[in-house]
């Protein structure tokens, strides 16, 4: 598995992980920093250049942006181990810029909450409501430790 920047051709895979339309995920790829974990046959040339191999299968992704002194993880999905590795990107960006990392998760999405907590995030209270659904805001613990 290797990590790389998302490209437009990844939009279908990201859409299938999020139950969102492909066009929406294509816009996310263009408007945010999006990293994917890809598996499949890879040559040394592909690995060195970060080009997309024809056999790449997206195992997970993380999308994030930075504003108002906070790195916001706006979406993520995929295999738990891939997601754990992918969270390195927003964490490193935040550390380099002296920023905090936050994400918001639907209160009904217990599996995503458990996953994010294994990465050192803790509940920071209620988040915004999305389409009438309540959410919880999670913030990375200041020490940034990862299990």
N, C-alpha and C positions, 0 to 999 in steps of 0.2 A: 504494500500500500504506500502510495506517495501523496504528498500534499501539493496542491497547485492552485493557482488562481482559476476561478470559474470562467468559462467562455460561453458564448451565446448558445452553442450546441448542447450545453449542460441543462438548459432550461426545462426540457421534458423530464429529466431525472429529478430535478429539484421540485417540479410541480407534482410528481407522483409521491414524493415524500411529504408534501405539505397539503395535499388536496386543494391546491390553488391552480388557477389556469396557467398554462405555459406562458402566455403573454405577461402575466403579472410577474412571474419568476424571471422572465427575460429582462423586465424593467429593473428588478432587484439587482440583477447581475450588472446592469449598466450604472445604477445609481448608488451602489454601496460597495464596500470591500467584501468580496465573497470568495471564500476558500473552499475547495472540495478535497475529499480524500478519494483517490482513484485507485482501482485495482485493475489487473489485467496484464497482458503481455506488454512489457516495456523494454525498449532497447536503451543502451547507455546514452545514445544521442537524444532520445526523447526525454530521459531522466534529467540530462544536463540542460536541455533547452526549455523545459516546462511545456513543450508542445503536447497537444492532446493525441494520444495514440488511438488508432481505430478501435482497439479492443478495450479501451478504458470503460470501466463501469464505476459509476459514482456510488461510493459506499456511505457518504455523508457530506454535510456542508455546514458552514457557519457564515452568516451575513452580519456585518456590523458597520456602524458609522460613528463618527465622533462629533459631538457638539456640546457646548456649554460645560466643558471640562470633564465630560464623561464619555466613555466608549460604550455605546449602546449595542448590545447583541440583539438585533431585530428579529432574527430567525435562525433556527438550526434544526437539523434532522438527520436521520440515518442510523447506522449501526452504532451502538453505544461506544465501542472502542474507537471508532473513527471520530465520533463527535468529541470525545475526550482529547484526542490528539489535535483536532481542529481548533479547539478553544485556546491553544497556545498562541495563535495569531492575534486575537484581540487582547489577550493578557500581555503579550510582549509589547504591542503597540501602546497600551495603557501605561505600562511600566516605563517605557522610553519617554513618554510625554508627561509623566507625572499625573496621570488621570486614574479615575476609578472605572470599574466595569460593572454594568448593570444589564439585567434582562428582565422581561416581564413574561409570566407564564399563566395561562388559564388555570383557575383554581381546580378545575376538573381533571387536569392533566398530571396525575400523580406520578407517572413514570418519568416525565420530563423534570418534574420537581426533584425527584430522587436523584436523577442523573446530575442535575446542576449542583445539588448539595454535595455530591462526591467530588466535585471540582472546587470546593471551598466557598461556594456561594451560600449566603444565608438570607432568610427573609428580611426585607426592609419595610414591610407593611403592605398595605393595599396598593395595587397598581390601578391604571385607568380601566374603565369598562370598554370592552370591545364587542360591538353588536349585542349589547345587553348582558354579556358574560363578565363576571367578576374575575379579576386577575390579582396576582401577587407579584410585587417587585422584589427581585433578588439582587443583592450586591455582593461582590467578591470580598471575602474577608481581607482586611488590610495586609495581613502577612503573606497572602497569596499562595499559601501552601496547597499542594495538590497531593491527593492520595495515590 
